[in-house]
Amino acid sequence: PRRAILTAGLTIRPGAAGTPRMAPARGMGGLTLEQTSFIGRGREIAEIAQALGRTRLLTLTGPGGAGKTRLACEVAAGLGGRYPDGVHVAELASLSRPELVPHTVAAVLDVPIPGTEAAEAALARQLADRRLLLVLDNCEHLLDACARLTAEVLRGCPGVIVLATSREPLRVGGEVTWRTPSLALPDLRALPPLDRLAELESVRLFVERAHDAAPGFALDETTAPAVAEICVRLDGMPLALELAAARTSALAPSQIA
C-alpha cells in the first residue's frame, strides 16, 4: 500500500538558486508523496518537461496503476524553478462532486472564490496575472468539471500551464495527450545476464520493493527467471509490480509468478 508522508495539496516554489522547495499548501484535494524511490523514467520526464514548453495543456493518459501520478509529480518537482509563482498539485481522486473541483484547486492555490460569480470564472480571474504550473491529478471521474475549469483557465490566464493526469483525455482545445508507457521489460525467450537484467526498469522496481518487504531478497540465478516472468505477466505496470513484490515476505518469486 502507498505510505503517505504528506496528505494535502502540494505547492512547489523556487528556492535558493532555483532549487525546488516543497511545502504543504492548504487544500481539500490530497496528494500522496511516496517514501519509496522513483525508478527510471528519465527519458519520459525529459520529454514531458520539454513538451510543457510548447503547450499549455498536457494530459498524461493511461490505465490505473501505470504511474501517471508519480510521473507527473516527478516532472513538477523538477520544474519548480521555471515558474515564478510555483508549481501547484491538486489531487482530485477523493472528490465525488464535480462542483468541488474549482474550490479544491482554489484551496491548493490559496485564493478565495467569491460566491457572486461562477467558480471557474472567479478562479481564472484571480490567476490572470500569475505564471505557474497547475497539476490536476486523477481527472477521469470528473472529466466535464476538469475540462470546464481548464478551458476557463487557459482562456483567461496566459501564464498558467496545466499538466493533467487522467485515464482519458480532457478534450479541451489545444490539449496534447501523452500516453504513459509501461516500464521496460525483459525478453523471456532470451534473458540477459544478471547485471543487465537488473538494469531494466520493471525488474529494478520489483527487486527494490521486494527487498523492502523481505530484506534478504536478492536477484540471483534462482530468482531471476521468476522475477522476469512476473514483470512480463504484469505488463510492466508499476502499481501491479509493487503489489506483487510486497508478497515476497510470504511467497517465493516462483510462487508469485
C-alpha positions in Angstrom: 0.0 0.0 0.0 1.1 3.6 -0.5 2.5 5.3 2.5 1.6 9.0 2.8 4.1 11.4 4.3 2.1 14.4 3.2 -1.7 14.4 2.6 -2.6 17.9 1.3 -2.3 19.9 -1.8 1.3 20.3 -2.7 2.9 23.6 -3.7 6.4 23.7 -5.1 8.1 27.1 -5.2 11.5 28.1 -6.4 14.1 28.1 -3.6 17.6 29.3 -3.5 19.3 29.2 -6.9 16.0 28.0 -8.4 16.1 24.7 -6.4 12.5 23.4 -6.0 11.2 23.7 -2.4 8.2 21.6 -1.4 5.8 22.9 1.2 2.3 21.8 2.1 -0.5 24.0 0.9 -4.0 24.2 2.3 -6.3 22.1 0.2 -9.2 19.8 0.0 -7.5 17.6 -2.5 -4.9 15.1 -1.3 -1.6 14.3 -2.8 0.3 11.2 -1.6 4.0 11.5 -1.7 5.9 8.3 -1.5 8.7 7.3 0.9 10.0 4.9 -1.8 12.4 5.9 -4.5 11.4 6.7 -8.0 12.6 4.1 -10.6 13.7 5.0 -14.1 11.5 7.2 -16.4 14.4 9.6 -17.1 13.6 9.8 -20.8 9.9 10.3 -20.1 10.5 13.1 -17.6 12.7 14.9 -20.1 10.1 14.5 -22.9 7.2 15.8 -20.7 9.2 18.7 -19.4 10.1 19.6 -23.0 6.5 19.3 -24.1 5.4 21.7 -21.4 7.5 24.3 -23.0 5.4 24.0 -26.2 1.9 23.5 -25.0 -0.3 25.0 -22.2 -2.3 21.7 -21.6 -0.6 18.3 -21.5 -2.5 15.3 -20.2 -0.8 12.1 -19.2 -3.1 9.3 -20.0 -3.0 5.5 -19.3 -4.7 2.9 -17.3 -4.9 2.9 -13.5 -1.6 1.8 -12.0 0.5 3.0 -14.9 2.3 5.5 -12.8 0.8 8.7 -14.1 0.6 10.5 -10.7 4.2 9.7 -9.7 5.5 10.7 -13.1 3.6 14.0 -13.0 4.9 14.8 -9.5 8.5 14.0 -10.6 8.1 16.3 -13.5 6.6 19.0 -11.3 9.3 18.7 -8.7 11.9 19.3 -11.4 10.2 22.4 -12.8 9.9 24.4 -9.7 12.4 27.0 -10.9 10.7 27.5 -14.3 7.5 29.2 -12.9 7.8 32.4 -10.8 4.5 31.6 -9.0 5.4 28.0 -8.3 4.0 24.5 -9.1 0.7 23.5 -7.5 -0.7 20.0 -7.4 -4.4 19.4 -6.9 -5.2 15.8 -6.1 -8.8 15.0 -7.2 -9.2 11.3 -6.6 -11.1 11.7 -3.4 -13.7 14.0 -4.9 -17.1 12.7 -5.9 -18.9 16.0 -6.6 -17.9 17.9 -9.8 -18.8 21.3 -8.4 -16.0 20.9 -5.8 -13.2 20.8 -8.5 -12.7 24.6 -8.7 -12.9 25.0 -5.0 -10.4 22.3 -4.4 -8.0 23.9 -6.9 -8.6 27.3 -5.3 -7.8 25.9 -1.9 -4.5 24.5 -3.1 -3.6 27.8 -4.7 -4.8 29.6 -1.6 -7.1 32.0 -3.4 -10.7 32.8 -2.4 -13.7 32.2 -4.6 -16.5 34.8 -4.0 -20.0 33.4 -4.2 -21.2 36.1 -6.5 -19.9 34.6 -9.8 -19.2 31.2 -11.4 -16.4 29.4 -9.5 -14.4 28.6 -12.7 -14.6 32.3 -13.8 -13.7 33.6 -10.4 -10.7 31.3 -10.1 -9.5 32.3 -13.6 -9.9 36.0 -12.8 -7.6 35.7 -9.8 -5.0 33.7 -11.7 -4.9 36.1 -14.7 -1.5 37.6 -13.9 0.2 34.6 -12.4 2.8 32.4 -14.0 2.6 28.9 -12.6 2.2 25.2 -13.3 -1.1 23.6 -12.2 -1.2 19.8 -11.9 -4.7 18.3 -11.9 -4.2 14.7 -10.8 -6.8 11.9 -11.3 -9.3 13.7 -13.5 -11.0 10.7 -15.1 -14.1 10.6 -12.9 -14.6 14.3 -13.2 -13.8 14.9 -16.8 -16.5 17.5 -17.6 -15.7 19.6 -14.5 -12.0 19.4 -15.1 -12.5 20.3 -18.7 -14.6 23.3 -17.9 -12.1 24.6 -15.3 -9.2 24.0 -17.6 -10.8 25.7 -20.6 -11.6 28.8 -18.4 -8.1 29.0 -17.1 -6.5 28.6 -20.5 -8.7 31.4 -21.9 -8.1 33.9 -19.1 -4.7 33.1 -17.7 -1.9 33.2 -20.3 0.8 32.5 -17.7 -0.8 29.3 -16.4 0.3 25.9 -17.7 -1.8 22.8 -16.9 -0.5 19.3 -16.5 -3.3 16.7 -16.0 -3.3 13.0 -15.3 -6.4 11.0 -16.4 -7.3 7.7 -17.9 -9.0 9.7 -20.7 -8.2 13.0 -22.4 -10.0 16.1 -21.2 -10.8 17.0 -24.8 -10.1 20.7 -24.4 -9.0 22.8 -27.3 -5.2 22.8 -27.6 -4.7 19.7 -25.4 -1.7 17.5 -26.1 -2.0 13.9 -24.8 0.9 11.8 -23.7 0.4 8.0 -23.2 2.2 6.8 -20.1 4.2 3.7 -21.2 4.9 0.6 -19.2 8.3 0.1 -17.7 10.9 -1.6 -19.8 10.5 -5.4 -19.9 12.9 -8.4 -20.3 12.6 -10.9 -23.2 11.6 -14.2 -21.6 12.9 -16.0 -24.7 16.5 -14.8 -24.1 17.1 -13.4 -20.7 20.2 -11.2 -20.5 22.9 -11.7 -17.9 22.0 -10.8 -14.3 23.7 -7.4 -14.4 21.8 -6.3 -17.5 18.6 -7.8 -16.3 18.9 -5.9 -13.1 19.1 -2.6 -15.0 15.7 -3.0 -16.7 13.2 -0.6 -15.1 10.5 -3.2 -14.3 13.0 -5.6 -12.8 14.6 -2.8 -10.8 11.2 -1.7 -9.4 10.2 -5.3 -8.4 13.6 -6.1 -6.8 13.7 -2.8 -4.8 10.2 -3.2 -3.5 10.8 -6.9 -2.8 13.8 -6.1 -0.7 11.7 -3.6 1.2 9.2 -6.4 2.0 11.9 -9.1 2.6 15.3 -7.6 3.3 17.1 -10.8 2.4 15.7 -10.8 -1.1 18.2 -10.7 -4.0 18.1 -11.1 -7.8 20.2 -14.2 -8.5 20.3 -17.2 -10.8 17.5 -18.8 -8.8 15.1 -15.9 -8.6 15.8 -14.1 -11.9 13.6 -16.3 -14.2 10.5 -15.9 -11.9 11.1 -12.2 -11.5 11.3 -11.7 -15.2 8.1 -13.7 -15.7 6.3 -11.6 -13.1 7.4 -8.4 -14.8 6.2 -9.6 -18.2 2.9 -11.0 -17.0 2.1 -7.7 -15.2 3.0 -5.8 -18.4 5.5 -3.6 -16.5 2.7 -1.8 -14.7 4.3 -0.1 -11.7 1.4 -0.5 -9.2 0.9 -4.1 -10.1 4.6 -4.8 -9.7 4.7 -3.1 -6.3 1.7 -5.1 -5.0 3.3 -8.4 -6.3 6.7 -7.5 -4.7 5.0 -6.9 -1.4 4.2 -10.6 -1.3 7.8 -11.7 -1.2 7.6 -11.5 2.6 5.5 -14.7 2.4 6.0 -16.2 -1.0 8.9 -17.1 -3.3 9.0 -15.4 -6.7 8.2 -18.6 -8.4 5.0 -18.9 -6.3 4.1 -15.3 -7.1 4.6 -15.9 -10.8 
